[in-house]
Amino acid sequence: MAIIEIYDLIMRYLVIIFATNDFAPWIRGVLGGLVIGAVFGGALVMVYLERKFLGDMQSRIGPNRVGGRFGLLQLIADAIKLFTKEDIIPAKADKWLFIGAPIVALTSGFLMVAVIPFDLLVIKGNEYAVAVSRMDISILYLEAVSGLAIFATFMAGWGSSSKYAVLAAFRNVAKMIGYEIPLGITVISVAVMAHSLDIVEIVEAQSSIWFIIAQPLGFVVFFIALLADVGRIPFDQTEAEEELVAGWATEYSGMRWGLAFFAEYLHAVVGSFIVTLIFLGGWNGLPIVGNLYIPGIFWVIAKTIMVMMLFIWIRAALPRYRIDQVIDIGWKVLIPLALLNLVWSTIIGLIWA
């Protein structure tokens, strides 16, 4: 039996269990742990790919000392290094804010994973989303939960009792005020065109045409705002090493430092999933000649990897902007374009209604 057929059979049995078993909440809890572990692993893969591809794109040597010429064990070596380093908490730091900031940053990413659907199965006329939980307002839930990362950065900066960290925290607040607005407006535009706030229904609305084609301006605005939201170059002013000595993470060391920066990659992976679902058709694949069947989850993963590679390519190609340039882009460029896209989406949504 082919691997694809085995996957399809397993998923159908799991859906039947979820739909009929009295212990479904417990089973969903286990599934949630597995999904979080998978996304956590995806963030590790992104860290490795970024280091290797940046080395290739910028004619530098990437990891190649641990685990053979491809450096496959480099991440394990880095984890051991961070675990064994001394964990230092500044004497004047607010201990609970300092300790809690990396936890809040990671928790934000994990909460977002809970509503991300990876596929949609139809069994006996009933639809079952392959997700830990399905909400009628899942896209708004994602917007709300993603905002917790802003609090994490501010907690780290303020709790460190360091002028460098506090400056970076205020930079983050100034930046996010200007970028959360176009991000939210674009999400509303997608919901208006799909006539739903449910991510599953948004993906199903793209069965005939992907929203990247229906509203390309919205995709550009959303992607740029997402880059700023997850703190990726050229919008990483909150942790610019050359300017702020690692910014809000200046006073962190050891594994706390590792978790704080790993949360950035976790949010980048989750953001890549969101782009895939609301603009790239999710599990709706490309037209294929013949009767070849490819499960939706493979389409979701493949598209997400493409978006992740776009993140890496932009980091390699673009320099960091000044903070005043970042604020100008958010307020003077993205917000007007987001409003223009909202008008366009409303018109198209009325025609498709």
GIDA-V199076 format. One record per helix or strand. SS is the DSSP state (hx for helix, st for strand). FROM is the first residue (numbers start at 1). TO is the last residue. If there is no record, write none. Layout:
ss = {SS & SS}
from = {FROM & FROM}
to = {TO & TO}
This chain:
ss = {hx & hx & hx & hx & st & st & hx & hx & hx & hx & hx & hx & hx & hx & hx & hx & hx & hx}
from = {3 & 24 & 74 & 95 & 120 & 126 & 138 & 148 & 163 & 199 & 211 & 216 & 237 & 241 & 247 & 254 & 296 & 323}
to = {20 & 57 & 84 & 113 & 123 & 129 & 146 & 160 & 194 & 204 & 214 & 229 & 239 & 244 & 249 & 279 & 317 & 352}
